[in-house]
Amino acid sequence: MLKESTISLGKKDLKCEFLEKFPAFGKMPDALVDKILSNSRHQVIPKGRYVCREGEFSQTFAFLLSGEVRVFKDGIDGREITLYEVGTGEICIINALCILARMPAPANGIAQTACDTILLPAQMFRCLAEKHGTVREYVFGVLSKKFVDIIALVEEIAFEHIDERLTEYLVEKSEDGVLHSTHRKIASDLGTSREVISRLLKDFERKGKLTLSRNFIRLMDPSNMPTPCL
């Protein structure tokens, strides 16, 4: 689990950054925010480090101040399925659910970039969720939104074969291996969500099949585009 050394930052500065990245807590009692921060540790997780592994119990609840974590499932054939990504100012729903339900993680999480985090002990997180309705409302609000995204992902995998359609689209629409378009435009053309398209394109990029920049996609080898899993 997380064993990186903690970093030092003034309490006042950390509180300001926390409230900036998690504005929902600015509407909660000041004493509650102070309790969260006084019982947490501020820590940077390096790129490439697992923040959770399938089958392990979460010892801390993470608030992501900056960076990106990819949550994925390993398939029996060695392939990976990206479930969702956690970005700046977000929490991981698997992290929250596993702590609240006292169950091991059903998936893996890995830092895609260096991640600046605030880590709250699991027991303290459970206590706060039990005692404070505002904390419960925040957590369950995030859970409900992400759950809808995951259901959409399941539908895409089961019924739409969107990975194959995206591959065909990229090859067809590109000129000399280059496509000028937004993720939203591609999603609209394929009748799916921007989040699904972004997830697939990042998987392609991770496999070295293309490179991404703002409104720009370059295929490394248009004749050998893969059919990845989501």
C-alpha positions in Angstrom: 0.0 0.0 0.0 1.1 3.7 0.3 4.5 3.9 1.9 6.0 7.1 0.4 7.4 9.7 2.8 5.1 12.5 3.8 5.8 16.1 2.7 5.7 19.3 4.7 3.2 22.1 4.0 1.9 24.7 6.4 -1.5 23.9 7.9 -3.0 27.1 6.7 -1.7 26.6 3.1 -2.9 23.0 3.1 -6.4 23.9 4.3 -6.7 26.6 1.6 -5.6 24.1 -1.1 -7.9 21.5 0.2 -10.9 23.8 0.1 -9.9 25.1 -3.3 -9.8 21.6 -4.8 -12.8 20.2 -2.8 -15.2 23.2 -2.6 -18.0 21.0 -1.2 -16.1 21.0 2.1 -16.2 24.8 2.2 -19.9 24.5 2.9 -19.3 22.2 5.9 -18.4 23.3 9.4 -14.9 24.7 9.8 -14.3 22.4 12.7 -15.1 19.4 10.5 -12.5 20.4 7.9 -9.9 21.0 10.6 -10.6 17.5 12.0 -10.1 15.9 8.6 -6.8 17.7 8.1 -5.5 17.2 11.6 -6.0 13.5 11.3 -4.6 13.2 7.8 -1.1 13.1 6.3 -0.1 15.0 3.2 1.8 12.8 0.8 3.0 12.6 -2.8 2.7 9.3 -4.6 5.1 8.9 -7.5 4.1 8.1 -11.1 3.8 4.4 -11.7 3.2 3.5 -8.1 0.1 1.4 -7.2 -2.2 3.2 -4.8 -4.3 0.1 -4.3 -4.1 -3.5 -5.4 -6.9 -5.9 -6.1 -7.6 -8.1 -3.0 -6.0 -5.6 -0.5 -7.9 -3.6 2.2 -7.6 0.2 2.0 -5.9 1.6 5.0 -6.5 5.3 4.0 -9.1 7.4 2.2 -7.5 9.6 -0.4 -8.3 13.1 -1.5 -6.5 13.9 -4.7 -5.1 17.4 -4.7 -3.4 17.0 -8.1 -2.5 14.3 -10.5 -4.3 11.3 -12.1 -5.0 7.7 -10.9 -6.2 5.0 -13.3 -8.5 2.4 -11.9 -8.5 -0.9 -13.8 -9.3 -4.5 -13.7 -6.9 -7.3 -14.8 -8.5 -9.8 -17.2 -7.7 -13.6 -17.2 -6.0 -13.2 -20.5 -3.6 -10.6 -19.2 -5.4 -7.6 -20.7 -6.6 -4.7 -18.6 -9.9 -3.0 -18.6 -9.9 0.7 -17.5 -12.9 1.3 -15.3 -12.4 5.1 -14.7 -9.8 7.7 -13.8 -9.6 9.9 -10.7 -8.3 13.4 -11.3 -7.5 16.6 -9.4 -10.2 17.4 -6.8 -11.7 13.9 -6.9 -12.0 10.8 -4.8 -12.0 7.2 -5.8 -15.4 5.4 -5.4 -13.8 2.0 -5.0 -11.6 3.4 -2.2 -14.7 4.9 -0.5 -16.9 1.8 -0.9 -14.3 -0.6 0.3 -13.6 1.3 3.4 -17.3 1.8 4.2 -18.1 -1.9 3.5 -14.9 -3.2 5.1 -14.1 -5.2 1.9 -11.0 -5.7 -0.2 -10.5 -3.8 -3.4 -12.0 -5.4 -6.5 -9.7 -3.6 -8.8 -6.3 -1.9 -9.0 -5.3 1.8 -8.9 -2.1 3.2 -10.3 -0.7 6.7 -10.4 -0.6 7.9 -14.0 1.3 11.0 -12.8 2.8 12.1 -9.5 -0.2 12.5 -7.2 -0.4 15.0 -4.4 -2.8 13.5 -1.8 -4.3 14.0 1.6 -4.7 10.6 3.2 -7.3 10.1 6.0 -7.1 6.8 8.0 -9.9 4.4 7.1 -11.4 4.2 10.6 -11.6 8.0 10.8 -13.3 8.2 7.4 -15.9 5.6 8.5 -16.5 7.6 11.7 -17.0 10.9 9.8 -19.3 9.3 7.3 -21.4 7.8 10.2 -21.6 11.0 12.3 -21.8 13.7 9.6 -24.6 13.8 7.1 -22.8 16.4 5.0 -19.9 14.0 4.5 -22.3 11.1 3.6 -24.1 13.3 1.1 -20.8 14.3 -0.6 -19.5 10.8 -0.8 -22.8 9.3 -2.1 -23.2 12.1 -4.6 -19.8 11.2 -6.1 -20.7 7.5 -5.9 -23.9 8.0 -7.8 -22.4 10.0 -10.6 -19.5 7.6 -11.1 -21.8 4.6 -11.0 -23.8 6.0 -13.9 -20.5 6.4 -15.8 -19.5 2.7 -15.1 -23.0 1.5 -16.2 -22.4 3.4 -19.5 -19.0 1.7 -19.8 -20.6 -1.7 -19.3 -23.2 -1.0 -21.9 -20.6 0.1 -24.4 -18.5 -3.1 -23.8 -21.5 -5.4 -23.9 -23.6 -4.0 -26.7 -21.7 -1.4 -28.8 -18.2 -2.7 -29.5 -17.2 0.9 -29.4 -13.5 0.0 -29.4 -13.8 -1.5 -32.8 -15.9 1.4 -34.1 -13.4 3.9 -32.8 -10.5 2.1 -34.5 -12.3 2.2 -37.8 -13.3 5.8 -37.3 -9.7 6.9 -36.6 -8.3 5.1 -39.7 -11.1 6.4 -41.9 -11.1 10.0 -40.8 -7.3 10.5 -40.5 -5.2 12.0 -43.3 -1.6 10.8 -43.4 -2.1 9.4 -39.9 -3.3 12.7 -38.5 -6.8 13.6 -37.3 -7.8 17.1 -36.1 -10.8 16.7 -33.8 -12.0 16.9 -30.3 -13.0 13.9 -28.1 -16.5 15.4 -27.9 -16.8 15.5 -31.7 -15.7 11.9 -32.0 -18.1 10.8 -29.3 -20.9 12.6 -31.1 -20.1 11.0 -34.4 -20.0 7.6 -32.8 -23.1 8.1 -30.6 -21.4 7.6 -27.3 -20.0 9.7 -24.4 -16.9 11.8 -24.4 -15.6 10.0 -21.3 -15.7 6.6 -23.1 -13.8 8.0 -26.1 -11.2 9.7 -23.9 -10.7 6.5 -22.0 -10.2 4.5 -25.1 -7.8 7.1 -26.7 -5.7 7.1 -23.6 -5.5 3.3 -23.7 -4.4 3.5 -27.3 -1.7 6.1 -26.4 -0.5 4.0 -23.4 0.0 1.1 -25.9 2.1 3.4 -28.2 -0.5 3.3 -31.0 -1.1 7.0 -31.2 -0.2 10.3 -29.6 -2.7 12.9 -28.2 -2.6 16.6 -27.9 -5.3 19.3 -27.9 -7.7 18.7 -30.8 -5.0 16.6 -32.5 -4.4 12.8 -32.8 -1.5 11.2 -34.6 -1.7 7.5 -35.5 1.7 5.8 -35.2 0.8 3.1 -37.7 -2.7 3.5 -39.3 -2.4 0.1 -40.9 -1.9 -1.7 -37.6 -4.4 -0.1 -35.2 -5.3 -2.4 -32.4 -8.7 -3.4 -31.0 -8.1 -2.7 -27.3 -10.3 -3.4 -24.3 -11.9 -0.4 -22.6 
